[in-house]
Amino acid sequence: MVDIKFAYWVPNVSGGLVVSKIPQNTDWTYDYNAWLAQTAEEVGFEYALAQARFIGNFGSETPSFYDGFTVKY
């Protein structure tokens, strides 16, 4: 028998997983993520997958940029 484990994508950035300039209503607050994690565990999810944006802001409220050529001290 195959042991299947399930995961869900954590809404940890503004706009969720959608890369769009269309207004999004994804809730990415700590309280919502805590509730989502507890609910996911209750129904059998074993993993939470978190995303990170390193290039571009794609219209998000809090852009993240990766600069591999700059060293900050």
C-alpha positions in Angstrom: 0.0 0.0 0.0 1.3 3.5 -0.9 1.5 6.0 1.9 0.2 9.3 0.4 0.8 12.6 2.2 -1.0 15.8 1.5 0.2 19.4 1.6 -1.3 22.8 1.0 0.1 26.1 -0.2 0.3 28.7 2.6 -1.0 32.1 1.7 2.0 33.9 3.1 2.3 36.7 0.6 -0.1 39.4 -0.5 -2.1 38.2 -3.5 -1.6 34.6 -2.7 -0.3 32.4 -5.5 -1.7 34.7 -8.2 0.7 36.8 -10.1 -1.6 39.5 -11.3 -2.2 43.2 -11.0 -5.9 42.4 -10.5 -7.0 43.2 -6.9 -6.8 40.1 -4.8 -8.6 39.3 -1.5 -6.3 36.6 -0.2 -5.9 36.9 3.6 -2.3 36.4 4.5 -2.4 37.5 8.1 -0.9 35.5 11.0 -4.3 34.7 12.5 -5.7 33.4 9.2 -2.6 31.2 8.6 -2.8 29.8 12.2 -6.5 28.9 11.6 -5.6 27.4 8.2 -2.8 25.3 9.7 -5.0 24.0 12.5 -7.8 23.2 10.1 -5.4 21.5 7.6 -4.0 19.3 10.4 -7.5 18.3 11.6 -8.5 17.1 8.1 -5.2 15.2 7.5 -2.8 17.5 5.7 0.8 16.8 6.8 2.7 19.6 5.2 2.5 23.3 4.5 4.3 24.6 1.5 5.4 28.3 1.7 6.4 30.4 -1.3 8.8 33.2 -1.7 9.2 35.8 -4.3 12.7 36.8 -5.1 12.4 38.7 -8.3 9.9 41.4 -9.0 6.9 42.5 -7.1 4.2 41.6 -9.5 2.0 44.4 -8.0 2.1 42.9 -4.5 1.7 45.1 -1.4 5.1 44.1 0.0 7.6 43.3 -2.8 10.7 41.2 -2.2 13.7 41.6 -4.4 16.7 39.3 -4.6 20.0 40.9 -5.6 22.7 38.3 -6.0 25.4 40.9 -6.7 25.1 43.2 -3.7 26.7 42.5 -0.3 25.3 44.5 2.6 27.2 44.7 5.8 
